[in-house]
């Protein structure tokens, strides 16, 4: 039986890195991610609201007050209050 390991913060960060590289390759400046499922995919955080801006040199997550402490503690990217 194959076991599935839990995702790590590093895998979430590498997803952002890969997406960031794809944006740069496609000559896009940035991408705004707001869908909760996409936020989960890129950050590993279950958020009902938030904004993730991914650009060629990294990413920045904006959340409301409900998620600020949790996101700051668990995220590998910069988090700010929206």
C-alpha positions as CSV (number, residue, x, y, z in Angstrom):
1,X,0.0,0.0,0.0
2,X,1.4,3.4,-1.0
3,X,1.4,6.0,1.7
4,X,0.9,9.7,1.0
5,X,3.0,12.0,3.0
6,X,1.6,15.3,4.3
7,X,2.6,18.4,2.4
8,X,5.3,20.5,3.9
9,X,5.8,24.2,3.8
10,X,8.7,23.6,1.4
11,X,6.4,22.0,-1.1
12,X,4.0,25.0,-0.9
13,X,6.9,27.4,-1.4
14,X,8.2,25.4,-4.4
15,X,4.7,25.6,-6.0
16,X,4.9,29.4,-5.7
17,X,8.5,29.3,-7.0
18,X,7.4,27.3,-10.1
19,X,4.4,29.5,-10.7
20,X,6.6,32.6,-10.3
21,X,9.0,31.2,-12.9
22,X,6.2,30.4,-15.3
23,X,4.9,34.0,-15.0
24,X,8.4,35.3,-15.7
25,X,8.7,33.0,-18.7
26,X,5.3,34.1,-20.0
27,X,6.3,37.8,-19.5
28,X,3.6,38.5,-17.0
29,X,4.4,40.9,-14.2
30,X,2.3,39.2,-11.5
31,X,-0.8,37.2,-10.8
32,X,-3.5,37.8,-8.2
33,X,-4.9,34.6,-6.5
34,X,-8.1,35.0,-4.5
35,X,-9.9,31.6,-4.9
36,X,-9.8,29.7,-1.5
37,X,-8.9,26.4,-3.2
38,X,-6.0,28.1,-5.1
39,X,-4.9,29.8,-1.9
40,X,-4.8,26.4,-0.2
41,X,-2.8,24.9,-3.1
42,X,-0.2,27.6,-3.1
43,X,0.1,28.4,0.7
44,X,-1.1,25.2,2.4
45,X,-3.5,27.4,4.5
46,X,-7.2,27.0,4.7
47,X,-8.5,30.5,4.2
48,X,-12.0,31.6,3.3
49,X,-10.7,35.0,2.3
50,X,-7.3,36.3,1.3
51,X,-5.2,37.5,-1.6
52,X,-1.9,36.1,-2.8
53,X,0.1,38.2,-5.2
54,X,2.7,36.1,-7.1
55,X,5.4,37.9,-9.1
56,X,8.6,37.1,-10.8
57,X,10.7,37.5,-7.6
58,X,8.3,36.0,-5.0
59,X,4.9,36.3,-3.4
60,X,3.0,38.2,-0.8
61,X,-0.1,37.0,1.1
62,X,-2.7,39.5,2.3
63,X,-5.3,38.3,4.9
64,X,-7.9,39.8,7.2
65,X,-7.5,40.0,10.9
66,X,-9.0,36.5,11.5
67,X,-6.1,34.8,9.8
68,X,-3.2,37.2,10.4
69,X,-1.5,35.4,13.3
70,X,-2.1,31.9,12.0
71,X,-0.9,32.8,8.5
72,X,2.2,34.6,9.9
73,X,3.1,31.5,12.0
74,X,2.6,28.9,9.3
75,X,3.4,30.6,6.0
76,X,6.8,30.6,4.4
77,X,6.0,33.8,2.5
78,X,5.5,37.4,3.7
79,X,2.0,38.0,5.2
80,X,0.3,41.3,5.7
81,X,-3.1,42.6,7.0
82,X,-5.4,43.3,4.1
